[in-house]
Amino acid sequence: MAEPFTHKQLTDVKDSAPEFGYADAMEARFARESLDAEQTGVSYHRIKPGKRQAFGHHHDEDEEIYVIVRGSGRIKLDDEIIEVEELDAIRIAPEVVRALEGGDEGVDFLAFGSHREGDGEVIPGWWED
């Protein structure tokens, strides 16, 4: 039987960005497994100043909520680009393609959603000027 709770420092969770070649632009720490969560996903992302996620993504079923915890930047949601700042919360429907860009100080955000194995599609180079 799993323990009734799990406590982790998000910065201690493995940064997945380097293994995919994204270390120059961002950190991406996916904490679901580290937290022993079965149904809930949470991840911590840090986009460096003036950098953009190298891909967009969407889901088939999983609605997500992004919470900006530090800094500011922009988020592209399908064809719309909006400014985001600290403590903004953005609910994103599954089918909406999304990506973030760091402002002058970069942007850190938490992403929350349910966990559905294989739910989603990554679109490399989606947000290009």
Secondary structure in CASP SS format (residue, H / E / C, confidence):
PFRMAT SS
TARGET T0000
AUTHOR 0000-0000-0000
METHOD secondary structure of the structure
MODEL  1
M C 1.00
A C 1.00
E C 1.00
P C 1.00
F C 1.00
T C 1.00
H C 1.00
K C 1.00
Q C 1.00
L H 1.00
T H 1.00
D H 1.00
V C 1.00
K C 1.00
D C 1.00
S C 1.00
A C 1.00
P H 1.00
E H 1.00
F H 1.00
G C 1.00
Y C 1.00
A C 1.00
D C 1.00
A C 1.00
M E 1.00
E E 1.00
A E 1.00
R E 1.00
F E 1.00
A C 1.00
R C 1.00
E C 1.00
S C 1.00
L C 1.00
D C 1.00
A C 1.00
E C 1.00
Q C 1.00
T E 1.00
G E 1.00
V E 1.00
S E 1.00
Y E 1.00
H E 1.00
R E 1.00
I E 1.00
K C 1.00
P C 1.00
G C 1.00
K C 1.00
R E 1.00
Q C 1.00
A C 1.00
F E 1.00
G E 1.00
H E 1.00
H E 1.00
H C 1.00
D C 1.00
E C 1.00
D C 1.00
E C 1.00
E E 1.00
I E 1.00
Y E 1.00
V E 1.00
I E 1.00
V E 1.00
R E 1.00
G E 1.00
S E 1.00
G E 1.00
R E 1.00
I E 1.00
K E 1.00
L E 1.00
D C 1.00
D C 1.00
E E 1.00
I E 1.00
I E 1.00
E E 1.00
V E 1.00
E E 1.00
E C 1.00
L C 1.00
D C 1.00
A E 1.00
I E 1.00
R E 1.00
I E 1.00
A C 1.00
P C 1.00
E C 1.00
V C 1.00
V C 1.00
R E 1.00
A E 1.00
L E 1.00
E E 1.00
G E 1.00
G E 1.00
D E 1.00
E E 1.00
G E 1.00
V E 1.00
D E 1.00
F E 1.00
L E 1.00
A E 1.00
F E 1.00
G E 1.00
S E 1.00
H C 1.00
R C 1.00
E C 1.00
G C 1.00
D C 1.00
G C 1.00
E E 1.00
V E 1.00
I E 1.00
P E 1.00
G C 1.00
W C 1.00
W C 1.00
E C 1.00
D C 1.00
END
